[in-house]
Amino acid sequence: MSPAPKPRQIAILLYPGVQSLDVTGPLEVFHTAHQLLAHAGSSDRGYEVALLGAAAAPLRTSSGLQVVPDATLDRVSGPIDTLIVPGGSGHREVGRDARTMRWIERSCARARRTASVCTGAFVLARAGLLDGRRATTHWAWAERMQREHPAVVVDPEPIFIRDGDVWTSAGVTAGIDLALALVEDDTDRATALQIARQLVMFLRRPGSQAQFSATLACQQPEREPLREAQRLVVEDVAGDHTVEAMAARAHMSPRHFARAFRAETGSTPGRFVERVRLEAARRMLEDGSQPLGAVAAACGFGSAETMRRVFLRALAVGPAEYRRRFHAAGNAGERAA
């Protein structure tokens, strides 16, 4: 009888100043996945996680948590299924360490896939692994990453991005979303959702979901009438939110309101309303099973066709396909509008 296949080997790089949640978030996901698969009697081989450091000595994360590597880089000889490079305040020192960078380059060449969390993308970019690829990182570092690594197509919006066998993710908790997506890629949606429930996560966020909600992505206006206009849009997404209606509520002329709103928020009123409605529609499609026409009406789009055009323009995918991909209960079957 042939021996049982070995678990997938997940290697997570450690270094001084690493962000602790970038490490422990994915670690918990893979550990939980292995336990759930074993408990269910699944034939899937599951996961085995190793924390790897340049030296065997304990090191401190950016928050002061002390962690001890399971092994040193020079002692890793077996196959690596997935290499994960987390972010943290020490990522620049890692990028300047020739020995560690050579190890990363060699390991990525033989690993089935490579992933980064947050500013760990800088390390992959420094190794040339992101050249010509689309990648993401923490929103606060995206502009700098694009400036320092012009060969990388940096997209600051998504929670995570997959480009071939390289995955990159946004900051901190996005590492959990990334790990869940990796597990789903290996197993199935049901397993990933079961892990999310086990970890008491309300929603397994799709990679295309923006790092910021529409309200957080928009600057907070200084004037109270403009803040009130934003609040009313969020609280009554299907309401009348034309520029004229919003201006009247703010006791301004439409022209003055539109100019002031854009100056103080960085967005036109129409663009802000559309983003809030799109966000609301995405939540309904992910969590519910209402007909597309009902979703469109509830979110202020007026018709399913209008909603479809907004989805295609913003996400390059229609509402029906979005639901098929990201519905929390899997493919529940779309109903016609």
Backbone torsions as a table, in degrees:
resi	resn	phi	psi	omega
1	MET	NA	132.5	-178.6
2	SER	-70.7	145.6	-179.3
3	PRO	-65.6	153.6	179.0
4	ALA	-64.2	141.0	179.5
5	PRO	-62.7	144.3	-179.4
6	LYS	-75.2	150.4	177.2
7	PRO	-60.0	155.7	174.9
8	ARG	-63.1	132.5	-178.3
9	GLN	-90.4	115.5	177.9
10	ILE	-103.5	120.9	179.3
11	ALA	-109.8	124.2	178.6
12	ILE	-114.3	121.9	-177.9
13	LEU	-75.8	134.4	174.5
14	LEU	-111.6	149.6	174.4
15	TYR	-160.8	158.2	178.5
16	PRO	-58.6	130.9	-179.5
17	GLY	86.1	9.9	177.1
18	VAL	-66.3	147.5	177.1
19	GLN	-75.5	120.4	-172.1
20	SER	-60.5	-40.7	-177.3
21	LEU	-72.1	-24.8	174.2
22	ASP	-63.6	-26.4	179.1
23	VAL	-90.7	-53.3	-172.3
24	THR	-72.6	-28.8	178.3
25	GLY	-60.8	-60.0	176.3
26	PRO	-60.0	-37.0	179.2
27	LEU	-57.8	-45.8	179.9
28	GLU	-64.7	-38.0	-180.0
29	VAL	-63.3	-48.9	-177.5
30	PHE	-69.0	-36.7	177.5
31	HIS	-64.7	-44.8	178.7
32	THR	-63.8	-40.2	178.4
33	ALA	-60.2	-44.2	-179.0
34	HIS	-62.7	-42.7	179.7
35	GLN	-64.8	-45.0	-178.3
36	LEU	-65.1	-41.0	179.8
37	LEU	-65.2	-41.1	179.4
38	ALA	-67.3	-42.8	-179.2
39	HIS	-64.2	-34.0	-179.3
40	ALA	-80.8	-2.8	-178.3
41	GLY	69.2	26.6	-178.1
42	SER	-68.8	149.0	175.6
43	SER	-79.2	-8.4	178.3
44	ASP	-63.8	140.4	-174.8
45	ARG	-77.5	-12.9	175.0
46	GLY	74.4	-151.7	-170.9
47	TYR	-138.8	151.0	171.3
48	GLU	-134.3	123.2	-173.8
49	VAL	-106.1	135.1	175.8
50	ALA	-125.1	131.7	175.0
51	LEU	-94.3	121.6	-172.6
52	LEU	-115.2	137.2	178.0
53	GLY	-132.1	161.9	177.6
54	ALA	-65.2	-28.6	178.0
55	ALA	-133.3	165.1	-177.1
56	ALA	-82.7	-13.4	-175.4
57	ALA	-67.4	148.9	174.9
58	PRO	-58.7	150.4	176.6
59	LEU	-135.2	160.6	-177.5
60	ARG	-105.2	138.3	176.8
61	THR	-79.3	176.2	-179.3
62	SER	-62.9	-23.8	179.3
63	SER	-93.1	-1.1	179.1
64	GLY	97.8	-6.1	177.6
65	LEU	-66.9	133.0	179.5
66	GLN	-94.1	129.8	179.7
67	VAL	-128.2	152.6	-178.4
68	VAL	-119.2	124.4	178.7
69	PRO	-62.9	148.0	174.2
70	ASP	-76.2	-29.8	-178.8
71	ALA	-158.1	162.5	176.2
72	THR	-94.5	158.8	-175.7
73	LEU	-58.7	-38.0	-177.4
74	ASP	-74.4	-7.2	178.8
75	ARG	-99.6	-0.1	-179.2
76	VAL	-87.9	114.6	-178.5
77	SER	-124.0	-23.6	-177.6
78	GLY	-77.4	176.6	-179.1
79	PRO	-69.5	143.3	174.8
80	ILE	-110.8	122.9	177.9
81	ASP	-77.7	-51.0	-176.5
82	THR	-135.8	123.9	175.0
83	LEU	-102.1	126.4	179.4
84	ILE	-116.0	125.4	177.3
85	VAL	-109.7	106.6	179.9
86	PRO	-78.0	167.7	177.3
87	GLY	-95.8	-174.0	179.8
88	GLY	149.2	171.0	-176.2
89	SER	-64.9	-18.2	-179.1
90	GLY	-94.2	10.4	-174.2
91	HIS	-65.0	-29.6	-179.6
92	ARG	-70.6	-37.3	177.6
93	GLU	-64.2	-38.6	177.2
94	VAL	-61.6	-42.8	-179.6
95	GLY	-64.1	-22.4	178.7
96	ARG	-94.6	-5.3	-179.3
97	ASP	-88.8	105.3	-173.5
98	ALA	-60.3	-38.7	-177.5
99	ARG	-64.5	-46.3	-179.8
100	THR	-66.6	-39.9	-179.8
101	MET	-65.1	-38.8	176.4
102	ARG	-63.5	-39.5	178.9
103	TRP	-64.0	-42.2	179.3
104	ILE	-61.8	-45.7	-179.5
105	GLU	-60.5	-44.1	179.7
106	ARG	-67.2	-42.6	-177.0
107	SER	-66.9	-40.5	179.0
108	CYS	-64.2	-34.2	-179.0
109	ALA	-64.9	-29.5	-178.0
110	ARG	-107.5	-6.7	177.9
111	ALA	-80.3	152.2	177.7
112	ARG	-68.0	-34.2	178.5
113	ARG	-156.3	158.9	-179.7
114	THR	-129.5	143.5	-178.7
115	ALA	-140.4	153.6	174.5
116	SER	-130.7	153.7	174.7
117	VAL	-119.7	131.4	174.4
118	CYS	56.2	-128.8	-177.2
119	THR	-75.2	2.4	170.6
120	GLY	-61.0	-20.8	177.4
121	ALA	-62.6	-30.4	177.4
122	PHE	-62.8	-37.3	179.9
123	VAL	-65.9	-45.3	178.4
124	LEU	-64.0	-38.9	178.8
125	ALA	-65.8	-40.2	179.2
126	ARG	-62.4	-30.7	178.6
127	ALA	-82.6	-1.0	179.5
128	GLY	79.9	10.0	-174.6
129	LEU	-80.4	-12.9	-178.8
130	LEU	-108.0	1.3	-179.3
131	ASP	-59.1	127.4	179.6
132	GLY	77.5	1.1	-179.4
133	ARG	-104.9	156.8	171.4
134	ARG	-86.6	133.4	-175.4
135	ALA	-148.5	162.4	176.9
136	THR	-133.2	168.0	175.4
137	THR	-156.8	-174.4	176.9
138	HIS	-57.0	136.5	-174.9
139	TRP	-54.0	-34.4	-176.8
140	ALA	-70.8	-16.9	-177.8
141	TRP	-107.9	-3.8	-172.4
142	ALA	-62.9	-45.1	-178.4
143	GLU	-62.9	-41.6	179.6
144	ARG	-65.8	-39.7	179.6
145	MET	-62.9	-42.1	179.2
146	GLN	-64.6	-37.8	-179.6
147	ARG	-68.4	-41.3	-177.2
148	GLU	-81.2	-24.7	-177.6
149	HIS	-130.9	73.0	-175.4
150	PRO	-64.1	-17.5	178.5
151	ALA	-76.7	-9.3	179.2
152	VAL	-96.3	138.2	176.1
153	VAL	-90.8	94.3	-173.9
154	VAL	-86.2	126.1	176.3
155	ASP	-118.6	109.2	-175.3
156	PRO	-79.2	-3.6	-173.2
157	GLU	-82.2	-52.9	-167.4
158	PRO	-69.2	159.1	173.5
159	ILE	-68.5	-43.9	173.5
160	PHE	-152.4	160.7	-179.2
161	ILE	-134.6	137.0	171.7
162	ARG	-111.6	125.5	174.7
163	ASP	-129.9	98.0	-175.1
164	GLY	67.3	-126.6	-178.8
165	ASP	-97.8	15.7	178.4
166	VAL	-118.4	127.8	179.8
167	TRP	-117.7	137.3	174.4
168	THR	-128.8	152.2	-177.6
169	SER	-138.8	165.3	-179.4
170	ALA	-76.5	-159.7	-170.5
171	GLY	-82.3	147.0	165.3
172	VAL	52.9	-100.2	-174.7
173	THR	-65.8	-17.3	177.2
174	ALA	-62.5	-22.2	176.0
175	GLY	-62.6	-30.9	176.9
176	ILE	-70.0	-44.8	176.7
177	ASP	-59.1	-41.9	178.8
178	LEU	-61.2	-48.4	-178.5
179	ALA	-62.8	-39.2	177.1
180	LEU	-62.9	-39.0	177.8
181	ALA	-66.5	-36.5	177.4
182	LEU	-65.2	-41.5	178.1
183	VAL	-65.0	-42.4	178.4
184	GLU	-62.2	-38.3	178.4
185	ASP	-63.5	-32.8	179.9
186	ASP	-82.6	-34.8	-172.4
187	THR	-117.4	-95.8	177.7
188	ASP	-163.1	172.5	-178.6
189	ARG	-62.0	-40.5	-176.5
190	ALA	-60.4	-41.0	179.5
191	THR	-64.1	-44.7	179.6
192	ALA	-61.7	-41.7	179.2
193	LEU	-67.2	-35.8	178.0
194	GLN	-65.1	-38.9	177.1
195	ILE	-65.1	-43.5	179.0
196	ALA	-58.4	-42.4	178.0
197	ARG	-65.6	-40.2	179.7
198	GLN	-61.4	-35.8	-179.7
199	LEU	-88.6	7.6	179.3
200	VAL	56.3	46.7	172.4
201	MET	-99.2	130.0	-175.2
202	PHE	-68.9	-29.8	-174.6
203	LEU	-154.0	135.2	172.5
204	ARG	-83.9	103.4	-173.1
205	ARG	-72.5	132.6	175.6
206	PRO	-69.9	154.1	-178.4
207	GLY	-60.2	-30.2	-177.0
208	SER	-76.1	-7.7	179.2
209	GLN	-67.5	138.9	-177.0
210	ALA	-69.3	150.7	177.9
211	GLN	-62.6	-33.9	179.7
212	PHE	-114.0	147.1	169.5
213	SER	-69.8	167.0	-178.1
214	ALA	-59.8	-37.1	-178.1
215	THR	-73.6	-35.3	178.9
216	LEU	-75.5	-32.7	-179.7
217	ALA	-69.3	-23.9	-179.2
218	CYS	-91.8	138.2	180.0
219	GLN	-63.9	147.9	178.3
220	GLN	-80.1	118.5	-179.4
221	PRO	-68.3	154.2	-179.7
222	GLU	-79.7	-36.7	-174.9
223	ARG	-81.8	135.8	-177.8
224	GLU	-59.3	-42.1	179.1
225	PRO	-58.7	-34.5	179.2
226	LEU	-74.2	-37.7	175.6
227	ARG	-63.9	-38.9	178.5
228	GLU	-65.7	-37.3	177.8
229	ALA	-63.1	-42.0	176.2
230	GLN	-61.8	-45.8	-176.7
231	ARG	-60.8	-41.7	-178.2
232	LEU	-66.2	-34.2	177.0
233	VAL	-64.2	-45.9	-178.3
234	VAL	-66.2	-39.0	-176.1
235	GLU	-80.1	-24.5	179.8
236	ASP	-134.8	73.9	-170.5
237	VAL	-63.2	-27.3	-178.0
238	ALA	-91.9	2.7	-176.7
239	GLY	-72.2	-178.5	179.1
240	ASP	-82.0	105.7	-176.7
241	HIS	-125.1	40.3	169.7
242	THR	-68.0	162.5	178.2
243	VAL	-58.3	-39.4	-178.9
244	GLU	-63.2	-44.4	-178.8
245	ALA	-67.9	-42.5	179.4
246	MET	-65.7	-39.2	179.7
247	ALA	-65.3	-41.2	179.8
248	ALA	-61.7	-41.4	179.0
249	ARG	-66.4	-28.6	-179.9
250	ALA	-90.2	-0.2	-179.1
251	HIS	58.7	46.4	176.7
252	MET	-131.9	160.9	171.6
253	SER	-73.2	150.8	-179.8
254	PRO	-54.6	-40.7	-178.4
255	ARG	-66.4	-45.3	179.9
256	HIS	-66.5	-39.7	179.6
257	PHE	-63.2	-46.9	-178.4
258	ALA	-61.8	-41.3	-179.8
259	ARG	-66.8	-44.6	-178.9
260	ALA	-67.5	-39.7	-179.3
261	PHE	-62.0	-45.6	-179.3
262	ARG	-67.5	-39.4	-178.9
263	ALA	-64.2	-36.0	-174.2
264	GLU	-95.9	-17.0	-178.5
265	THR	-115.8	-17.0	-176.7
266	GLY	80.2	9.2	-178.1
267	SER	-140.6	148.4	172.6
268	THR	-73.1	156.5	177.1
269	PRO	-57.6	-42.6	-179.2
270	GLY	-63.1	-41.4	179.0
271	ARG	-65.1	-40.1	178.9
272	PHE	-63.3	-46.4	179.9
273	VAL	-60.5	-44.1	-179.4
274	GLU	-61.7	-41.8	-179.8
275	ARG	-65.7	-40.1	178.4
276	VAL	-64.6	-43.6	179.7
277	ARG	-66.4	-40.1	177.8
278	LEU	-62.3	-43.0	178.9
279	GLU	-62.3	-42.6	178.9
280	ALA	-64.3	-41.5	179.8
281	ALA	-65.1	-39.7	179.6
282	ARG	-62.7	-40.9	177.9
283	ARG	-62.9	-42.7	179.8
284	MET	-64.8	-39.7	-179.8
285	LEU	-70.2	-33.9	-179.9
286	GLU	-73.6	-34.4	-170.7
287	ASP	-106.4	-20.6	-173.1
288	GLY	-122.0	-175.4	-178.6
289	SER	-132.2	22.9	179.3
290	GLN	-64.6	150.7	175.3
291	PRO	-58.5	152.8	-176.9
292	LEU	-60.2	-36.0	177.8
293	GLY	-62.3	-39.4	179.4
294	ALA	-68.1	-38.5	177.3
295	VAL	-63.4	-45.1	-179.7
296	ALA	-59.8	-43.8	-179.6
297	ALA	-66.2	-43.4	-177.8
298	ALA	-65.5	-26.0	-176.6
299	CYS	-102.6	7.6	173.2
300	GLY	84.1	13.0	-179.5
301	PHE	-82.7	-19.4	178.6
302	GLY	88.0	-47.6	-179.9
303	SER	-145.3	158.4	178.6
304	ALA	-64.6	-32.5	-179.9
305	GLU	-67.7	-41.3	177.0
306	THR	-62.6	-44.3	178.6
307	MET	-61.8	-39.8	-180.0
308	ARG	-61.3	-42.7	-179.9
309	ARG	-63.8	-39.3	178.9
310	VAL	-65.8	-43.2	178.4
311	PHE	-61.1	-45.8	-178.6
312	LEU	-63.6	-39.9	-179.2
313	ARG	-69.4	-40.6	-174.8
314	ALA	-87.9	-35.0	-171.9
315	LEU	-120.3	-6.4	-178.1
316	ALA	60.9	28.2	176.8
317	VAL	-152.4	142.3	179.9
318	GLY	-78.5	165.3	-178.8
319	PRO	-59.0	-40.4	-179.2
320	ALA	-63.9	-44.1	178.8
321	GLU	-68.5	-36.9	177.0
322	TYR	-59.7	-46.0	178.8
323	ARG	-62.3	-41.9	-178.6
324	ARG	-60.1	-38.8	-177.5
325	ARG	-76.9	-37.6	-165.4
326	PHE	-120.5	4.2	179.2
327	HIS	-60.9	134.4	-174.6
328	ALA	-61.3	-25.8	-179.8
329	ALA	-101.3	15.3	-179.3
330	GLY	83.7	-162.8	-176.9
331	ASN	-76.6	94.7	-178.6
332	ALA	-85.5	-2.5	-179.8
333	GLY	87.8	118.2	-179.9
334	GLU	-78.8	142.8	174.3
335	ARG	-104.5	145.0	-177.5
336	ALA	-66.3	150.9	179.1
337	ALA	-68.7	NA	NA
